[in-house]
Amino acid sequence: WFFQFAFCCALSSIVAGTVAERCKMTAYLFYSTFLAGFVYPVVAHSFWSVNGWLSNTNTNPLFGSGVVDLAGSGPVHMTGGMVALVMAVILGPRIGRFYDHDGNAYDEPRDIAGHSVALQFLGTFCLWFGWYGFNPGGTLFISSANFGDAASLAAVNTSIGASAGALSALFTHTIIDERKTGVVTYDLTSTMNGCLTGLVAITAPCATVEPWAAFVIGIVAGWVYLAGSFLLVRLKIDDAVDAIPVHFGGGMWGVLSTGLFTAPGRLETAFGMSEHVGWFYEWGRGSGNFTLMGIQIIAVLWIIGWVLVIMGPYIYLLNYFDMLRIDPLEEEVGMDISRHKGPAYEIENVSTEKQEQLSERRSQYGGMDRSLSGRFKASAKASKKEESKPANEDA
């Protein structure tokens, strides 16, 4: 249960990154409780329980095989990324990202820069280090030679997948940018997110693929990240930290790559079965057996469908009752000041005019709507009414 508890923590934090800077604390608490208490357990049960309909440990596994996902590319990362996508669509973009204050679309999206690349790198390395607990720890035991071999292979493949993903995203972005501008640049954010996408992708097949395959999976993961990030911008879906391409895109690729690259010997060592293996190996056997690959595709569709059907209406209701997004003025001032009693860094440059406007609005206790929405509807209406009064009436 403690392992699943850690997975739940990772799952909810994926969504938090996407909706940062505009989501209410109330919404965080509500979606985290529902996601960790109901949505994730159903997916995890289907993948890993002896009674799960997709599980390879079921006494009668699906199509005689069951899904292969050692440490959670699907149940953890893809599920979290899919919830983040639903949240981002319903919540809408941050102010000034794609549209101006009048709702007119910018010719080019405006970048909202992070505050510290150094802390980004520190966080990336902390996550990479933690992955050695998730992936090798996904074997749950090292009490036999087989478990030890599976855990050690998982550690090696985790390192290779992360490194390949980082290099792939870094140099692919460099080549694309050089073709556009004629200047060679090295994007650090793409490098870090490419690394994380490689880690997400190698999570499912870490104990069932050869090291060379882990390298290929990592390379493709870097491309998946860049393509996903570009697509979100084209669709005007605002993801503050690119968690959707990293976790949803990387998780999907991880589940599918397992169906392509799973080696017979590695599968036998990790799961004690080898009848249905990766599609590339099936072609090597001369059969073209699509069983495992087909199950992995079903698993991807199951996660997408489950999250859409359950989390979609739930998040829509939170938004309908004004429990999802903070007040626009509070967003412009910044949640550190408007909701957390001060800036994270004293060097932050926040508009004094906006801060005074927020203080004045909050001082109007008689006209402030104190409901859960926090949008100060009544005071806003009063302000508009005051502005619309004829000049001679005041006189």
Sequence and secondary structure as in RCSB ss.txt:
>XXXX:A:sequence
WFFQFAFCCALSSIVAGTVAERCKMTAYLFYSTFLAGFVYPVVAHSFWSVNGWLSNTNTNPLFGSGVVDLAGSGP
VHMTGGMVALVMAVILGPRIGRFYDHDGNAYDEPRDIAGHSVALQFLGTFCLWFGWYGFNPGGTLFISSANFGDA
ASLAAVNTSIGASAGALSALFTHTIIDERKTGVVTYDLTSTMNGCLTGLVAITAPCATVEPWAAFVIGIVAGWVY
LAGSFLLVRLKIDDAVDAIPVHFGGGMWGVLSTGLFTAPGRLETAFGMSEHVGWFYEWGRGSGNFTLMGIQIIAV
LWIIGWVLVIMGPYIYLLNYFDMLRIDPLEEEVGMDISRHKGPAYEIENVSTEKQEQLSERRSQYGGMDRSLSGR
FKASAKASKKEESKPANEDA
>XXXX:A:secstr
 HHHHHHHHHHHHHHHHHTTTTB HHHHHHHHHHIIIIIHHHHHHHHHSTT SSBTTSSS GGGT B  SS III
IIIHHHHHHHHHHHHH   TTTSB TTS B SS      S HHHHHHHHHHHHHHHHHHTGGGG   SSHHHHHH
HHHHHHHHHHHHHHHHHHHHHHHHHHHHHHHS     HHHHHHHHHHHHHHHHTTTTTS HHHHHHHHHHHHHHH
HHHHHHHHHTT   TT HIIIIIIHHHHHHHHHHHH  HHHHHHHHS  SS  HHHHHHHT    HHHHHHHHHH
HHHHHHHHHHHHHHHHHHHHTT SB  HHHHHH HHHHTTSS SSTT    HHHHHHHHHHHH GGG   STT  
 HHHHHHHHHHHHS HHHH 
